[in-house]
Amino acid sequence: MLCSRPFSLERALHKDREAALMRLVTAPRRQLLEGVTAWLCGGVFIYALSIFGLRQLSKATGLDFVPCLLKQFTGQPCPLCGGTRSALLLGSGQGLAALQMNPLVTVSLVAFGCWLILRLVFARDVETRLSNLTRVIFLLTAVLINWAYIWTQQSTQ
C-alpha cells in the first residue's frame, strides 16, 4: 500500500512536539519579569535573606531558632522540615548533603534555578500539557513521600 503523502521530517517533528508532556517555548522578552516570575523571584530573595538573617542571629546569640511552628508545638516534623538547612547546604555547594536533609526542597530549588536561568538568560519557558488535577496529585504525592522520608530520618536519629 502506497502512502498518499511523502514522509516529511518537519511534520514528524511537529507531531512529536505536540505529543510531549513538556517542551521549551520562546518567552516574549517583555514578559520575562512580569506577573508570577517577579513574585517568585521576590519570594525566593526574601526567603534567602530571612535564612541568612536567622543564621547570623543564631550564631550571635548561641540560641537555636526553630522556624517551624508544627515542630515547635508538636515535636513532629513538617514536610518541609530541614528545608532551611537544605538550602544552606545547597548554597555552600554540598548538594548530596542537601538532598539527604530534605529531597523535596533541594530538587525544588534546583528546578527553580534551572527555570529561572531558562527564563531570564535564554528567554525560554517550560510548557506542560498536564492537567491541573494531575499537577495537584503529583505535588501532593511528592509532599507525602518527602514527609515520610523526613519522618523516618528523624525517628532513626
Summary of the structure (lengths in Angstrom):
residues: 157
radius of gyration: 21.2
end to end distance: 68.0
largest distance: 81.8
contacts: 351
relative contact order: 0.12
helix: 67%
strand: 6%
